[in-house]
Amino acid sequence: MSLQKFCQWPVVTIAPEMMIADACEMMWEKNIGSVVAVDAGKVCGMLTDRDVALKVVRERKDPRQTTVREIMTANPACIRVDKALSELTTLMRQHHVRRVPIVDDHNRPLGIVSFDDLLSLLSEEMSDMRQTVTEAFFRGRSDKQPAVSSLHNYWWSAALFVPAPLEEDSAQEQAQVDAFYRKLPDQKQYEWSLLCESI
């Protein structure tokens, strides 16, 4: 997957000589937790709300007399937009960072990606996977493979930690599903073995 996906919005940048008080005001107005410091159009640092808390507030520095350059992370880990998502996650793990600027070949900022962005992406991927599993196991791949009942549908959905929509089945099958869920805590392993044998 291309990192271009994370470059759809303008990057909020600041000058390294800006005062922390002004930088915090900008972050508050834009409702963001980090800004990229830029010098001559190129990334030179990263300032986060955590930096402000630990390096200004904790050390009792005056934010009106402290510049961004004094507390920012200089030369932060960046990633080029043409790199793969796997390289991004490796970079985050190696440098122990939660936010990474995305840059072009000349180190100019194009976007920024955070750990929360990756979690959101993972959630989307899991939802797609759940849909794929549902279609493969519950609908059958041909007319000769009948759909699995809602009872099994609900079991698989519980195993994937994703709720499944209830189909329009008979009242008897609905009661079956309800009874199944009531028994899940005590009979999970047993029901799992039965399900695997029946699919």
N, C-alpha and C positions, 0 to 999 in steps of 0.2 A: 504494500500500500504506500502511495506517495505521501510525503509530508506536506504536500501542497494543500491538503485538506485543512491543515491548521493555519493556513496563511490567507484566510478569507476576510479577516478583519484587520484594520490598521494596527500596527504596533505602537503602543504608547511609549514615547522616548523622552528623555530629559538630558540636559547638559550636566556634566559631572560637577560643574561649579555652582549649580543651583543649591540653595539652602534646603536643609532637610524639612523645615517647616513648610516650604512651598511644595516640595515633593510630596509630602504627606497630604497636603490640601488637594493636589492633583489626583492622588490615588483615591482619596475619599470621594471626590466629585465623580470620578469615573468608575467607582466601585470595583477596584482591582487590588490585588495583593502584591503586585510587583511592577517595576518599570525597568526599561532597558536604558542604560546610559550610553550616549553616542557622542563620539568625538570625530569631527570631520566626516560625518556620515557613516562611520563604522562603529561596531559594538566595542565598547571599552569596559563595560561593567554592568552589573545587575544589582538593583536595590529592591529588597523585599520588606514586607511589614515586619518580618522576624528580625531583620537587620536593625530596623528602627527600635524595636522593643529591647533587643539585647545590647546594642552598641550605643544607643542614645539614651533611652529611658533608664535602663539599668545602671549605666555609668553616669547618669545625671548630667549629661551634656546639654547645652542650650541648642535646641533645634534651629533657632534663628541665627546662630553663629557657627553652625556645623555644616559643612558642605557634603554633598552626595559623595564626592570622591573620597572623603575621609572614612566613610563606613561601608561603601558599596563593595561587592565582591568584584575585584578587578580581573579583567580577562576571563570571564566566566566560560564554562564549557558550552560550546555552541555546536550546532549540527547543520550541515548543508541541506538544502531543500531536496536534493536529488538522492539523499540517503534513504535506506529502508527503515521501517518501523522497528525492526529487530535491533538495528544499530542504535536507535534512539534509546530503547529500553536498556541496552547494555551500557550506554553512556551515562544514563541516570544512575544505574547501579554502581558503576565504577567511581563516579564523582559524588555520590550520595546527595544528589540534588533532586528537587521536585519540579523545577521549572527550567526549561532550556530554550534559549533563543534560536530561531531558525534563520539562517543567513544564506546569502548568495555566494558566488565565488569570490567576491570582493569583501566579504564579512559585513555586508550591509544587511540590516534586519528586515526580514520579510514576514515574520510571525513569531509566536511564542507558544510553546506547548507545555502543559502542566501535567502532573500525575493525575489530577482529577479528569483532565481531558481523556487520558488513556483509560481510566475506569469507565467513563461514559462510553467510549468506543468499545470496550470489552463487553459492556452491558448490551450494546446493540448486536455485537457478534454472538453473544449467548442467546439472544432472542431469535436471531436467524437460525442458529444451530437447533434450538428447540423446535422451530417450525419445520426444519429439515427432518429431524428425528420423528416428529409427529407424522409427517407425510409418509416417511419410509416404513414406520412400524404400525401405524394405525389405519392407514388408508389402503395399504396393499399396492403393489406395483402393476397389477393387471386385474381384470375381472375375475380371474381364477384365484386371486388372493383376497378374500373378503376382509373388510375392515375389522379391526379388533374392537371389542366392546368398550364402552365408556369406562367400565371398571378398570380395564387395563390402561386406558388413556390416562385416568387419574393417577394410577400407580406410577406410571412413567413420569408424569408431570411432577409428582411429589419427589421422585428420585432426582429430578433435574432442578428442584427448587423453583419451578416456574408454574404458576397456576394455569390449568387448562380450561378452555371454555366447555361448558357442559352442552352436549348435543341434545337434540329433541328426541329423547328415547322414552320408552314406556315407563309408567309409574313403578313397575316392578324393578326395572333396572336402576331407576333413581334410588329406590330403597336399598338396592344392592350396593350402590356407590356409597351411600350414607353409612351403611353398616360397615363397609370396608374401612372407611376413614376412622370410624370409632375404634376399630381393632388394630389400626396401624402401629401404635406405640408398642404393643405387646407381641405382635406377630410379624414384625417387619421382615425378618430373615426368612421365616416360613413362607410368607406371601411372595417374597422375591423369588424363591425357588419354584413355587407354583407358576408364577408368571413366566419365568424363563422357559419352563417346560411347555407352556401352552402357546407361546408365540412361534 
